[in-house]
């Protein structure tokens, strides 16, 4: 064989030319799958770079997953995949929540009734098993007859929270007789699990300030009538939690009594929406309200705030 560099005759199998020292070893040829793979990766990288330059982050967000799917051999051990986002629980039905709150409140009132009558067995039948162990005959020694007045409550899955006040500060109550009960749904029924003293702020609901959600906007005749129908229906049956969702911070602060008293007025109150006037992100609504003492026009003010429509004022 001859040296390709200088033409000197060389023995077969030589790796270097004895005359010029040129490297005459045969080049290593990569296997055909590796060549194709390398070419594919280079092509993909070039395309990705072009897309990144042209379309920025949006193109990258769409294209990078495609690149990974085309390169199954690429190791991902150094970059753990993010856990899938958990889906939010389905929205609860406000009417079902109100019914559950009423059921849980009845258990709390039955709890007080059993204590007032000194019926230890009845008391223990209204509490969870772990709570029952701490209740004995001496638990309510010296107890005076006490009534519980519901002010507000809410449901979270199989847990109910009921807040109110005692007319006599006799049992676990805080400032102004405030007490909060936690109940668990067990076998389809509510049972008292714990109770704790709370202050007037929690009893009156001021700690929910800013949590109003209203209904989705924009504000127009239909949404104005919708939010008014919902909040007036809620007042009719004493559904204070629905009122809290539909009233603005200002409305709740200025009109807590009687809107949040939880009283059922369905036998005494009816209404019809008379007029709706929209002006930008505010609206004036006149409602004809009928109470035992007659029918009167009542003015309401609505606002659109952060994409939601809320009742903001009330002028009886």
C-alpha positions as CSV (number, residue, x, y, z in Angstrom):
1,X,0.0,0.0,0.0
2,X,1.1,3.6,-0.6
3,X,1.0,6.6,1.8
4,X,-1.8,8.9,0.7
5,X,0.3,11.8,1.9
6,X,3.7,11.3,0.2
7,X,3.2,8.2,-2.0
8,X,5.9,6.1,-0.2
9,X,5.4,2.3,-0.4
10,X,4.4,0.9,3.0
11,X,3.9,-2.6,4.4
12,X,0.3,-3.8,4.7
13,X,-1.2,-3.0,8.0
14,X,1.0,0.0,8.7
15,X,-0.7,2.7,10.8
16,X,1.9,5.5,10.2
17,X,3.9,6.4,7.1
18,X,7.7,5.6,7.7
19,X,8.6,8.5,5.5
20,X,6.3,11.4,6.4
21,X,4.7,10.1,9.6
22,X,1.1,10.6,8.3
23,X,-1.6,8.8,10.2
24,X,-2.9,6.2,7.7
25,X,-5.3,4.3,10.1
26,X,-8.7,3.8,8.6
27,X,-11.3,6.2,9.9
28,X,-13.9,4.7,12.4
29,X,-17.3,4.5,10.8
30,X,-20.2,5.1,13.1
31,X,-23.1,2.7,12.9
32,X,-26.0,3.8,10.6
33,X,-28.6,4.1,13.6
34,X,-26.2,6.5,15.5
35,X,-25.7,8.6,12.2
36,X,-29.4,9.0,11.8
37,X,-29.9,9.8,15.4
38,X,-27.2,12.5,15.5
39,X,-28.6,14.0,12.3
40,X,-32.1,14.0,13.7
41,X,-31.1,15.6,17.0
42,X,-29.1,18.3,15.2
43,X,-32.1,19.0,12.9
44,X,-34.5,19.2,15.8
45,X,-32.2,21.5,17.8
46,X,-31.8,23.9,14.8
47,X,-35.6,24.0,14.3
48,X,-36.2,24.6,18.0
49,X,-33.7,27.5,18.0
50,X,-35.4,29.0,15.0
51,X,-38.8,28.8,16.6
52,X,-37.5,30.2,19.9
53,X,-36.1,33.2,18.0
54,X,-39.3,33.8,15.9
55,X,-42.1,33.0,18.4
56,X,-40.5,33.2,21.8
57,X,-41.8,31.4,24.8
58,X,-45.1,30.3,23.3
59,X,-43.5,28.3,20.5
60,X,-41.1,26.8,23.0
61,X,-43.9,25.7,25.2
62,X,-45.6,24.0,22.3
63,X,-42.5,22.5,20.7
64,X,-40.4,21.3,23.6
65,X,-42.9,18.5,24.5
66,X,-42.8,17.4,20.8
67,X,-39.0,17.3,20.8
68,X,-39.1,15.0,23.9
69,X,-41.6,12.7,22.3
70,X,-39.3,12.4,19.3
71,X,-36.2,11.5,21.4
72,X,-37.4,8.6,23.6
73,X,-33.8,7.6,24.2
74,X,-33.0,10.9,26.0
75,X,-32.4,10.5,29.7
76,X,-34.8,12.4,31.9
77,X,-33.4,11.1,35.2
78,X,-31.9,14.5,36.1
79,X,-35.2,16.4,35.7
80,X,-38.0,14.8,37.7
81,X,-41.4,15.4,36.1
82,X,-43.7,17.7,38.1
83,X,-46.6,16.0,39.8
84,X,-49.9,16.4,38.1
85,X,-52.0,19.3,39.4
86,X,-54.9,18.1,41.6
87,X,-58.3,19.0,40.2
88,X,-60.2,21.4,42.3
89,X,-63.2,19.9,44.1
90,X,-66.5,20.5,42.4
91,X,-68.4,23.6,43.6
92,X,-71.0,22.8,46.2
93,X,-74.6,23.6,45.8
94,X,-75.5,26.6,48.0
95,X,-78.9,25.2,48.7
96,X,-77.5,21.9,49.8
97,X,-75.0,23.8,52.0
98,X,-77.8,25.7,53.7
99,X,-79.8,22.6,54.3
100,X,-76.8,20.9,55.9
101,X,-76.1,24.0,58.0
102,X,-79.7,23.9,59.3
103,X,-79.3,20.2,60.1
104,X,-76.0,20.8,62.0
105,X,-77.5,23.8,63.8
106,X,-80.4,21.7,65.0
107,X,-77.9,19.2,66.5
108,X,-76.2,22.0,68.4
109,X,-79.5,23.2,69.7
110,X,-80.5,19.6,70.7
111,X,-77.1,19.4,72.4
112,X,-78.0,22.4,74.6
113,X,-81.4,21.0,75.2
114,X,-80.0,17.7,76.5
115,X,-77.6,19.6,78.8
116,X,-80.3,21.8,80.1
117,X,-82.5,18.8,81.0
118,X,-79.5,17.0,82.6
119,X,-79.9,14.0,80.2
120,X,-76.4,12.6,80.0
121,X,-77.3,9.8,77.7
122,X,-78.9,12.3,75.2
123,X,-75.8,14.5,75.4
124,X,-73.5,11.5,74.6
125,X,-75.7,10.4,71.7
126,X,-75.1,13.8,70.0
127,X,-71.3,13.7,70.1
128,X,-68.6,11.7,68.3
129,X,-67.1,8.7,69.9
130,X,-63.8,10.4,70.8
131,X,-65.6,13.3,72.4
132,X,-68.1,11.0,74.3
133,X,-65.2,9.6,76.4
134,X,-64.7,13.1,78.0
135,X,-68.3,13.6,79.0
136,X,-69.5,12.3,82.3
137,X,-72.1,13.2,84.9
138,X,-69.9,16.0,86.4
139,X,-69.1,17.7,83.1
140,X,-72.0,20.2,83.3
141,X,-72.3,20.4,87.1
142,X,-73.7,23.8,88.1
143,X,-75.1,24.3,84.6
144,X,-77.8,27.0,84.2
145,X,-80.4,26.8,81.5
146,X,-78.8,28.2,78.4
147,X,-80.0,28.8,74.8
148,X,-77.8,28.9,71.7
149,X,-78.4,31.6,69.0
150,X,-77.0,30.7,65.6
151,X,-75.3,33.5,63.7
152,X,-73.4,31.8,60.9
153,X,-71.9,28.6,59.6
154,X,-70.4,26.8,56.7
155,X,-69.8,23.3,55.3
156,X,-66.4,21.8,54.2
157,X,-67.0,18.3,53.0
158,X,-68.1,16.2,55.9
159,X,-67.3,18.9,58.4
160,X,-69.7,21.6,59.6
161,X,-68.8,24.8,61.5
162,X,-71.6,26.5,63.5
163,X,-71.0,29.8,65.3
164,X,-73.3,31.6,67.6
165,X,-73.8,33.0,71.1
166,X,-75.1,31.7,74.4
167,X,-77.7,33.8,76.2
168,X,-75.9,32.8,79.4
169,X,-72.1,32.4,79.3
170,X,-72.3,29.0,80.7
171,X,-70.4,26.5,78.5
172,X,-67.1,27.1,76.6
173,X,-68.1,30.6,75.5
174,X,-66.0,33.6,74.9
175,X,-66.6,37.3,74.6
176,X,-70.3,38.1,74.4
177,X,-71.1,34.4,74.8
178,X,-69.5,33.5,71.5
179,X,-69.0,29.8,70.8
180,X,-67.9,27.8,67.7
181,X,-68.9,24.2,67.2
182,X,-67.3,21.7,64.8
183,X,-69.4,18.8,63.7
184,X,-68.6,15.7,61.7
185,X,-71.0,13.8,59.4
186,X,-71.1,10.3,60.7
187,X,-73.4,7.6,59.2
188,X,-75.5,10.3,57.5
189,X,-76.0,12.4,60.7
190,X,-74.1,15.3,62.2
191,X,-72.4,14.8,65.6
192,X,-70.6,17.4,67.7
193,X,-66.9,16.9,67.8
194,X,-65.5,20.0,69.5
195,X,-66.5,23.4,70.7
196,X,-64.4,26.5,71.5
197,X,-64.9,30.1,72.7
198,X,-64.8,32.8,70.1
199,X,-65.0,36.6,70.2
200,X,-67.6,39.0,69.0
201,X,-65.8,39.5,65.7
202,X,-66.2,35.9,64.8
203,X,-69.8,35.7,66.1
204,X,-70.9,38.6,64.0
205,X,-69.0,37.5,60.9
206,X,-66.6,40.4,60.6
207,X,-63.8,37.9,60.0
208,X,-65.3,37.1,56.6
209,X,-64.8,40.7,55.4
210,X,-63.5,40.6,51.8
211,X,-64.6,37.1,51.0
212,X,-67.6,38.1,49.0
213,X,-67.6,36.5,45.5
214,X,-70.9,37.7,44.0
215,X,-71.9,36.3,40.6
216,X,-69.8,36.5,37.4
217,X,-70.1,39.8,35.5
218,X,-70.3,41.9,33.4
219,X,-73.0,44.0,35.0
220,X,-76.1,44.1,32.8
221,X,-79.9,43.8,33.2
222,X,-79.8,40.0,33.4
223,X,-76.9,39.7,36.0
224,X,-78.5,42.5,38.1
225,X,-81.8,40.7,38.2
226,X,-80.0,37.4,38.9
227,X,-78.0,38.7,41.9
228,X,-81.0,40.5,43.3
229,X,-83.2,37.4,43.0
230,X,-80.5,35.2,44.8
231,X,-79.9,37.6,47.6
232,X,-83.6,38.3,48.2
233,X,-84.4,34.6,48.2
234,X,-81.6,34.1,50.7
235,X,-83.0,36.8,53.0
236,X,-86.4,35.2,52.7
237,X,-85.2,31.9,54.2
238,X,-82.5,33.3,56.4
239,X,-79.6,31.9,54.3
240,X,-76.9,34.2,55.8
241,X,-74.0,32.4,54.0
242,X,-75.5,33.1,50.6
243,X,-76.0,36.8,51.6
244,X,-72.3,36.9,52.6
245,X,-71.3,35.6,49.1
246,X,-73.5,38.1,47.3
247,X,-73.0,41.3,49.4
248,X,-70.0,43.6,49.2
249,X,-67.8,44.3,52.2
250,X,-69.5,47.6,52.6
251,X,-73.0,46.0,52.4
252,X,-72.2,43.4,55.0
253,X,-70.6,45.9,57.3
254,X,-73.5,48.4,57.2
255,X,-76.4,45.9,57.0
256,X,-75.4,42.9,59.1
257,X,-78.6,43.2,61.1
258,X,-81.1,42.1,59.8
259,X,-79.5,40.5,56.7
260,X,-77.3,38.1,58.6
261,X,-79.6,37.1,61.5
262,X,-80.4,33.7,60.0
263,X,-84.2,34.1,60.5
264,X,-86.6,32.3,58.2
265,X,-89.0,35.0,56.9
266,X,-90.5,33.0,54.1
267,X,-94.0,33.3,55.6
268,X,-93.8,37.0,55.9
269,X,-91.8,38.3,53.0
270,X,-92.3,38.4,49.2
271,X,-90.9,40.7,46.5
272,X,-90.9,41.7,42.9
273,X,-88.1,43.5,41.0
274,X,-89.6,46.7,39.6
275,X,-86.8,48.5,37.7
276,X,-83.2,48.1,36.8
277,X,-81.0,51.0,35.7
278,X,-77.4,50.3,34.6
279,X,-74.8,53.0,34.5
280,X,-71.3,51.7,33.7
281,X,-70.2,49.4,36.5
282,X,-73.0,50.4,38.9
283,X,-76.7,49.7,38.8
284,X,-79.8,50.9,40.7
285,X,-82.5,48.4,41.4
286,X,-85.9,49.1,42.8
287,X,-87.7,46.2,44.5
288,X,-91.3,46.1,45.6
289,X,-91.2,44.3,49.0
290,X,-94.2,43.0,50.9
291,X,-94.0,42.5,54.7
292,X,-96.9,42.1,57.2
293,X,-97.2,45.9,57.6
294,X,-97.5,46.5,53.9
295,X,-95.8,46.8,50.5
296,X,-93.0,49.3,50.1
297,X,-90.4,50.2,47.3
298,X,-86.8,49.5,48.3
299,X,-83.7,50.7,46.5
300,X,-80.6,48.6,46.1
301,X,-77.2,49.6,44.6
302,X,-75.1,47.1,42.7
303,X,-71.5,47.2,41.6
304,X,-69.2,45.3,39.2
305,X,-65.9,44.6,40.9
306,X,-63.1,42.4,39.7
307,X,-65.4,40.7,37.2
308,X,-68.1,40.0,39.8
309,X,-71.5,41.6,40.5
310,X,-72.2,42.4,44.1
311,X,-75.0,44.1,46.1
312,X,-73.4,47.2,47.6
313,X,-76.1,49.2,49.2
314,X,-79.6,48.9,50.6
315,X,-82.1,51.8,51.2
316,X,-85.4,50.6,52.7
